[in-house]
Amino acid sequence: MMRSLLQFEQGGTRGVAALDEAGKAWRLEGVSSTRELALQALSSGVGLRELAQQRANDAIDLTTVTLLCPIDHADPAHLLVSGTGLTHLGSAEGRDKMHRAAAAGETLTDSMRMFLMGMEGGKPDSGAIGVQPEWFYKGDGDILVAPGAPLTAPGFAEDGSEEPEIAGVYLIDPDGRPVRLGFVLGNEFSDHVVERTNYLWLAHSKLRQAALGPELLLGDLPDSVRGTSRILRDGKVLWEKAFLSGEANMSHSIANLEHHHFKCAHFCRPGDVHVHFFGTATLSFSDGVTTQDGDIFEIEADAFRLPVRNLLVREAACAPVEVRAL
């Protein structure tokens, strides 16, 4: 049975491959994108994993192709990248350190209050609606960085640091209903200096690129996912730390996060794709690490065969933007 999907390019031609349980890659016949395969699965009433199994043709050597993001859209404006924070057990600790100065003498910061709300109401009984999480927007499909490509911190950024996360990938069906295609491992990548300065700047801190690993994991996410996040500098490990994800390590259920995203009707436009990050509790920034140009981020997890690996590049400082009247 097929475990995950990958998109690739070879000789200027795009294709889709599936990894089986043994880690062998198979080229899928008759499709050039994951979204195309998903649309065919919807129209035929066949599950995505089953259709991938049916389309598996020739074995393919992944070292001979260029791996792309496992999901995209021909029109990047129709792919929305968003996420939720304070969703993992322990995720409030780093945020609370960053925001305690803004607590004005109160015992709990707003971040800790939101985290505790999730602990108390983030995993409602089946059929019930739980407390809503923190939510943020990152950008459209143009911000997604392919496997191995550089992650760029813009010239106005004060920081560019990793966030090892799992994201859900969704397609809106012709009736306006979200359909989950699977899960990806990613580096959500944020500006934590900006966020630390004032928690009301969280929205600004998230307007950055995000990197995805090569695999779209099909089926359910394991209840507990174990991974490692590290930063390499000059060929040596600068920082490394284990992280946990999956619902067993979260204060919200995935279903609750999905509800509070897709309850917004304007997120349910037929044909659109969504990549929605589920949050993390592990940041090098919380351990006092300052990243610099040339650092390499590596994120791996046991639910995925292939890692997320990207070089950090910092753009030169930008000049003021001039807007002209028409």
NORBELVEN-V876044 format. One record per residue. N is the residue number from 0. PSI is psi in degrees with one decimal (none if undefined). BURIAL is # if it has 16 or more other ideal C-beta (glycine too) atoms within 10 Angstrom, else .. Layout:
N;PSI;BURIAL
N;PSI;BURIAL
This chain:
0;145.0;.
1;138.4;#
2;-38.2;#
3;164.5;#
4;149.1;#
5;148.4;#
6;143.6;#
7;168.1;#
8;137.1;.
9;118.1;.
10;34.3;.
11;2.1;.
12;133.3;.
13;154.8;#
14;172.6;#
15;137.6;#
16;157.7;#
17;139.1;#
18;131.0;#
19;-179.8;#
20;-23.1;.
21;-3.8;.
22;7.9;.
23;137.8;.
24;138.5;#
25;130.6;#
26;136.0;#
27;131.7;#
28;137.0;.
29;10.5;.
30;150.2;#
31;-0.3;.
32;155.4;#
33;-40.9;#
34;-40.6;#
35;-42.8;.
36;-41.5;#
37;-39.8;#
38;-37.4;#
39;-36.3;.
40;-41.1;#
41;-46.8;#
42;-28.3;.
43;-11.0;.
44;19.6;.
45;143.0;.
46;153.2;.
47;-41.8;#
48;-41.1;#
49;-41.6;.
50;-38.8;#
51;-38.9;#
52;-41.3;#
53;-34.5;.
54;-8.6;#
55;124.3;#
56;-94.8;.
57;148.6;.
58;148.2;.
59;139.6;#
60;112.4;.
61;-17.3;#
62;-9.7;.
63;2.6;.
64;165.2;#
65;119.0;.
66;137.9;#
67;174.8;#
68;141.9;#
69;-9.3;#
70;142.8;#
71;-175.8;#
72;141.7;#
73;-31.1;.
74;100.6;.
75;-22.8;.
76;-15.8;.
77;21.1;#
78;120.5;#
79;129.1;#
80;125.1;#
81;-176.9;#
82;176.0;#
83;150.3;#
84;170.2;#
85;40.3;#
86;-8.0;#
87;148.9;#
88;123.5;.
89;-6.1;.
90;-17.4;#
91;-19.9;#
92;-53.1;.
93;-40.8;#
94;-38.6;#
95;-36.8;#
96;-41.1;.
97;-31.4;#
98;-3.3;#
99;-31.2;.
100;-22.3;.
101;6.1;.
102;-10.7;.
103;40.5;.
104;-4.1;.
105;155.6;.
106;-40.7;.
107;138.6;.
108;166.4;#
109;-36.1;#
110;-44.3;#
111;-36.3;#
112;-44.9;.
113;-39.1;#
114;-45.6;#
115;-32.9;#
116;-41.1;#
117;-40.3;#
118;-37.9;.
119;-31.8;.
120;17.1;#
121;-10.8;#
122;74.4;#
123;163.9;.
124;157.0;.
125;130.6;.
126;-9.9;.
127;162.4;.
128;127.9;.
129;-178.0;#
130;144.9;#
131;145.1;#
132;173.7;#
133;144.5;#
134;145.0;.
135;156.6;#
136;138.4;.
137;-40.9;#
138;-168.3;#
139;-166.0;#
140;-19.5;#
141;-16.8;.
142;-10.5;#
143;131.0;#
144;131.3;#
145;161.5;#
146;128.1;#
147;-10.8;.
148;156.3;#
149;144.1;.
150;122.9;#
151;123.1;#
152;123.0;#
153;163.7;.
154;-24.0;.
155;-3.4;.
156;148.5;#
157;-10.3;.
158;158.6;#
159;99.9;#
160;155.8;#
161;155.4;#
162;102.8;#
163;116.2;#
164;162.4;#
165;140.4;#
166;146.9;#
167;145.8;#
168;130.2;#
169;150.0;#
170;135.5;#
171;122.9;#
172;172.8;#
173;-19.7;.
174;7.2;.
175;21.7;.
176;133.6;.
177;137.4;#
178;124.1;.
179;125.8;#
180;-31.8;#
181;-158.5;#
182;148.1;#
183;152.3;#
184;135.5;#
185;171.0;#
186;105.3;#
187;-28.0;#
188;110.5;#
189;172.0;#
190;93.1;#
191;-21.5;#
192;-44.6;#
193;-44.4;#
194;-40.5;#
195;-33.3;#
196;-42.8;#
197;124.3;.
198;-17.3;#
199;-10.1;.
200;11.1;.
201;-43.2;#
202;-41.2;.
203;-39.7;#
204;-20.8;#
205;-9.4;#
206;68.6;#
207;172.9;#
208;169.8;#
209;140.6;#
210;140.1;#
211;144.9;#
212;169.5;#
213;-20.8;#
214;137.8;#
215;105.9;#
216;123.9;#
217;155.0;#
218;-155.7;.
219;150.9;.
220;135.4;#
221;147.7;#
222;-32.2;.
223;125.9;.
224;128.8;#
225;134.4;.
226;179.9;#
227;135.3;#
228;134.4;#
229;159.2;#
230;129.2;#
231;136.9;#
232;125.0;.
233;38.2;.
234;2.7;.
235;154.3;.
236;115.9;.
237;-40.1;.
238;143.4;#
239;138.2;.
240;142.2;#
241;151.2;.
242;159.3;#
243;143.4;#
244;-169.1;#
245;157.5;#
246;-29.0;#
247;-20.5;.
248;17.9;#
249;152.3;#
250;-10.1;#
251;148.6;#
252;154.0;#
253;-38.8;#
254;-37.0;.
255;-40.3;#
256;-40.2;#
257;-43.0;#
258;-47.4;#
259;-13.4;#
260;-51.3;#
261;0.6;#
262;-18.2;.
263;116.0;.
264;-31.9;.
265;-4.5;.
266;6.0;#
267;44.5;#
268;122.3;.
269;134.5;.
270;-17.0;.
271;155.9;#
272;142.0;#
273;136.2;#
274;114.2;#
275;111.5;#
276;140.6;#
277;-2.5;#
278;172.3;#
279;166.3;#
280;7.4;#
281;116.7;#
282;135.0;#
283;-30.8;#
284;-37.4;#
285;-21.2;#
286;12.7;.
287;13.7;.
288;134.0;#
289;116.5;.
290;161.1;#
291;162.6;.
292;131.0;.
293;-11.1;.
294;152.9;#
295;127.0;#
296;133.1;#
297;127.2;#
298;128.3;#
299;153.3;#
300;152.0;#
301;-17.4;.
302;-9.1;#
303;139.5;#
304;-31.6;#
305;142.7;#
306;172.3;#
307;123.2;#
308;118.7;#
309;143.7;#
310;138.4;.
311;127.7;#
312;131.2;.
313;127.3;#
314;158.8;.
315;155.6;.
316;140.9;.
317;150.0;.
318;162.4;.
319;140.4;.
320;129.6;.
321;127.5;.
322;127.0;.
323;148.3;.
324;142.9;.
325;none;.
